[in-house]
């Protein structure tokens, strides 16, 4: 799948996850800002993928990162951060959320496994 096709709105992702579940796939979820992606992030995501058949990333929006990390952040815009994550083989889907926490995304998707580094 092309990276841009892995970046979905929450509404689209809910439908996609329902299809994946109907095939018996276990859904793993993690989240973060991933502002300056480094090897530690990649290793963490590869390990997270092993916890489920489908790995979903909840990505903090630019506004959310700014609230959490301060006015100079993010360094990398949300669309670029999402694209880099989606380009990773271990990542199946990415959704961007505006809140400071991913609670609404978690409630909407109801992942089988919640992974936090």
Secondary structure, DSSP 8 states (H G I E B T S, - for coil): --GGGGB--HHHHHHHHHHHHHTT--EEEEEE--SS--HHHHHHHHHHHTTSSEEEEEEE-HHHHHHHH-TT--SS-HHHHHHHHHHSTT--EEEEE-SSSSHHHHHHH--SEE---
